[in-house]
Amino acid sequence: MKRGFTLIELLVVLLLMTVVLSVTVPMGSKIFSQFKSYVNKSEERHQLSQERAYAFIEAKKRDFLLEDINYSISVKGVLSK
């Protein structure tokens, strides 16, 4: 008795793998882009927090530009212009 797979069995497995990959790859790229935007927002919050701390330590107003938005940071808090 011969051991191994027939050509039909191999083609069916390849077909199933392509169907599964064609469904999962677009979902994975969407999840990756959502994660990337979350990381960018987190970095922006960190930068604003850091600038707020510097303004508090130096006890003076600081201007900060983040993604075309000019923030004016004083000891009292953050004001966007």
Legacy VTK file of the C-alpha trace (Angstrom):
# vtk DataFile Version 3.0
C-alpha trace
ASCII
DATASET POLYDATA
POINTS 81 float
0.000 0.000 0.000
1.353 3.402 -0.977
1.606 6.163 1.595
1.167 9.809 0.685
-1.338 12.359 -0.488
-3.074 12.561 -3.823
-2.979 15.660 -5.970
-6.654 16.351 -5.263
-6.079 16.279 -1.497
-3.182 18.715 -1.776
-5.207 21.070 -3.978
-8.130 21.018 -1.527
-5.810 21.887 1.363
-4.257 24.740 -0.635
-7.711 26.034 -1.548
-8.816 25.996 2.098
-5.633 27.797 3.166
-6.146 30.552 0.571
-9.755 31.063 1.684
-8.731 31.326 5.333
-5.858 33.701 4.557
-7.996 35.889 2.305
-10.363 36.433 5.231
-7.838 36.885 8.027
-5.209 39.106 6.356
-7.510 42.133 5.813
-8.755 41.818 9.395
-5.178 41.729 10.636
-4.237 44.868 8.720
-7.282 46.695 10.115
-6.363 45.672 13.660
-2.772 46.781 13.048
-3.859 50.218 11.808
-6.143 50.650 14.847
-3.260 49.708 17.135
-0.976 52.168 15.351
-3.459 55.022 15.817
-3.832 54.080 19.499
-0.048 54.231 19.937
0.093 57.631 18.208
-2.620 59.035 20.475
-0.845 57.642 23.511
2.401 59.306 22.429
0.577 62.609 21.916
-0.903 62.437 25.427
2.557 61.684 26.782
4.053 64.683 24.960
1.333 66.993 26.270
1.800 65.682 29.789
5.549 66.183 29.532
5.139 69.745 28.270
2.666 70.459 31.080
5.238 69.222 33.602
7.940 71.426 32.069
5.614 74.448 32.210
4.889 73.724 35.853
8.570 73.264 36.761
9.667 76.376 34.892
6.576 78.311 36.073
6.077 79.922 32.706
3.986 79.556 29.572
5.092 77.160 26.833
3.832 76.863 23.274
3.688 73.414 21.760
2.758 72.368 18.207
1.295 68.897 17.794
-0.171 67.777 14.466
-0.950 71.294 13.237
-2.614 72.263 16.518
-0.888 74.942 18.561
-1.190 74.328 22.300
-0.492 77.051 24.810
0.539 75.435 28.080
0.673 77.382 31.311
0.951 76.430 34.949
-2.857 76.290 35.136
-3.312 73.811 32.290
-3.457 73.244 28.533
-5.249 75.592 26.155
-5.520 74.737 22.460
-5.634 77.517 19.902
LINES 1 82
81 0 1 2 3 4 5 6 7 8 9 10 11 12 13 14 15 16 17 18 19 20 21 22 23 24 25 26 27 28 29 30 31 32 33 34 35 36 37 38 39 40 41 42 43 44 45 46 47 48 49 50 51 52 53 54 55 56 57 58 59 60 61 62 63 64 65 66 67 68 69 70 71 72 73 74 75 76 77 78 79 80
